[in-house]
Amino acid sequence: MLDLDMTALWGLLITGAIVGVLYHAPGELRRVYYMHHRHWRDAPLTFAEQAFVAVFTGVGVGMAGGAAIIVGAALLTRI
């Protein structure tokens, strides 16, 4: 049976989510929104939608990275 520290797990997932948002959201907004619009005031609803999508994509990417680290660590401890 694998004993997992839940505080460390949640800390890693939350840290991964924050890093994912900080790293992924600005690039996603530049790639998707600012290719078609010069300023956020040109289409505020589209900007809000794209910002929402970019933030949640960043959270997902960060949490997936944290989960991959946990799975990798669990596999290494079993070897």
Legacy VTK file of the C-alpha trace (Angstrom):
# vtk DataFile Version 3.0
C-alpha trace
ASCII
DATASET POLYDATA
POINTS 79 float
0.000 0.000 0.000
1.313 3.427 -0.940
1.231 6.039 1.816
0.693 9.502 0.316
0.920 12.805 2.144
-2.260 14.614 1.082
-0.942 18.034 2.121
2.023 17.648 -0.208
-0.238 16.355 -2.978
-2.587 19.338 -2.777
0.336 21.710 -2.415
1.895 20.320 -5.571
-1.389 20.437 -7.503
-2.124 24.022 -6.425
1.429 25.134 -7.191
1.207 23.434 -10.572
-2.102 25.151 -11.296
-0.719 28.591 -10.413
2.430 28.068 -12.473
0.332 26.711 -15.347
-1.875 29.804 -15.333
1.047 32.218 -15.098
2.906 30.445 -17.883
0.079 29.435 -20.208
-2.585 32.174 -20.013
-0.619 35.128 -21.472
0.656 33.085 -24.399
-2.773 31.636 -25.090
-4.356 35.102 -25.086
-1.681 36.431 -27.430
-2.055 33.475 -29.761
-5.855 33.342 -29.911
-7.252 36.790 -29.126
-4.653 39.333 -30.157
-4.168 37.792 -33.593
-7.620 39.147 -34.508
-7.996 42.219 -32.260
-5.719 45.127 -31.424
-7.097 45.865 -27.949
-9.358 44.089 -25.462
-11.945 46.869 -25.866
-12.491 45.871 -29.506
-14.437 42.775 -28.395
-14.756 42.616 -24.602
-16.969 39.525 -24.478
-14.650 37.590 -26.743
-11.717 38.711 -24.600
-13.472 37.539 -21.430
-14.258 34.202 -23.050
-10.703 33.685 -24.266
-9.269 34.743 -20.885
-11.561 32.240 -19.140
-10.492 29.458 -21.504
-6.806 30.370 -21.144
-6.976 30.357 -17.334
-8.725 26.995 -17.150
-6.392 25.485 -19.724
-3.452 26.712 -17.658
-4.963 25.191 -14.507
-5.450 21.882 -16.300
-1.931 21.837 -17.704
-0.427 22.706 -14.321
-2.437 20.109 -12.438
-1.593 17.486 -15.043
2.086 18.293 -14.537
1.700 17.969 -10.778
-0.128 14.658 -11.155
2.606 13.387 -13.484
5.223 14.274 -10.866
3.263 12.401 -8.182
2.817 9.334 -10.409
6.503 9.402 -11.346
7.511 9.670 -7.692
5.188 6.812 -6.774
6.676 4.633 -9.506
10.198 5.462 -8.390
9.428 4.527 -4.792
8.026 1.169 -5.900
11.199 0.239 -7.806
LINES 1 80
79 0 1 2 3 4 5 6 7 8 9 10 11 12 13 14 15 16 17 18 19 20 21 22 23 24 25 26 27 28 29 30 31 32 33 34 35 36 37 38 39 40 41 42 43 44 45 46 47 48 49 50 51 52 53 54 55 56 57 58 59 60 61 62 63 64 65 66 67 68 69 70 71 72 73 74 75 76 77 78
